Amino acid sequence: MKISIVIPAHNEEKYTNRCLSSINDQAIPKNLEVEIIVILNRCTDKTKEIAQTYGATILSNNSKNISAIKI
């Protein structure tokens, strides 16, 4: 089974490492695949670079609404 964790972010470099580290530290059953998706909303800091170090899938959203994205 696969689950996706979607994290909307707008200049969250201060919190991104802690958030993704916490996800990685969870006891995940071997039959469960976890996908982390970070949606960057007009980020101008290092949120993207931090998320990439955790292998997260990165999507960009340049609208003025952090919770909406068109895929």
N, C-alpha and C positions, 0 to 999 in steps of 0.2 A: 504494500500500500504506500502511496505517496501523499504527503501533505505539503502545502505551501504556506509559508509565513510571509505576509506582506507587510512591509514597514514603510509608511510614508515619511519622508524626511525633508525638512527645509533648514539648512545650515545646522545640522545636529552633530557636528564633529565632537562636541563635548560628551555626548551620550552614546554615540554609535558603537564605539568599542565595547563599552560595558553591556549594551543590549545584545550585540552579536556574540560576545563571549559567554553571556548567560545562556543563550540558546545552545551554543556548542557544548556547554557543560552539562546539559541535561542527559539523563540516562534514556537513550533512545533504543527501543527494541530493534533487533537486527532485521526484522521483516518490515521496518518502516523507513521509508526514504523521505528525508526532509529537504525541501527546497526553500531557500531564503531569497526573497525578492525585495530589493530596496528601490523605492521610487523616489528619485531626486526631484524636488520641486524648486526650481530656480536656485539651486545651491551655489554658493560662491566660496565655500570653505572646503575642507578636506574630507567631507562625508563620503564622497565617491571613492577616494583612495583607501579609506579605512574599510569600507564595505567590500572592496575588491580583495583585500588581504584575507577576508573570510570566505572567499569564493562565492559571494552573493551575486545573483543576477541583478544587473543594474538597468533600470528603465528611467527615462527622463520625461518630465512633465514641466512645460514652461508656462502653463496657465497660472492665474492668480488664485488657484484653488488647490490646496494640498491634497484633498481627498478625491479628486476626480482625475481620471486618466482614460484616454481612448487608446485601445490596443488594436 
